[in-house]
Amino acid sequence: MGVTLSESAAKHVANFIAKRGKGLGIRLGVKTSGCSGMAYKLEFVDEALTEDLVFDSHGVKVIVDPKSLVYLEGTELDFVREGLNEGFKFNNPNVKDACGCGESFNV
């Protein structure tokens, strides 16, 4: 199943990589943080590591380390605009609970 991007998120990431002038894709991961236990990490990747898993979604490479994939399997990263706000939204089917501020989650 892997990790995917919505069409909107893929376009947004591709535009950023083009403006940046370099980049293999985007890395999604998790880290221990917040009141619920885990938080998402999101960063550009110029070079994948040997152990990385690479998924292609709408022409954009999504790179995930094996430890994070356990928590991200089946996740879709979307890019949404709501009024004056815009940003990435993680649609993660593994989340059992999230904190009130939306910054962390647990599975």
Protein Blocks (a to p, Z undefined) as FASTA:
>chain_A
ZZaddfklmmmmmmmmmmnopajbdcdddddedjkopacdddddfbdcfklccddeehia
cdddfklmmmmgopacddddehjbgcdddddfkbmbdcfkopaccZZ
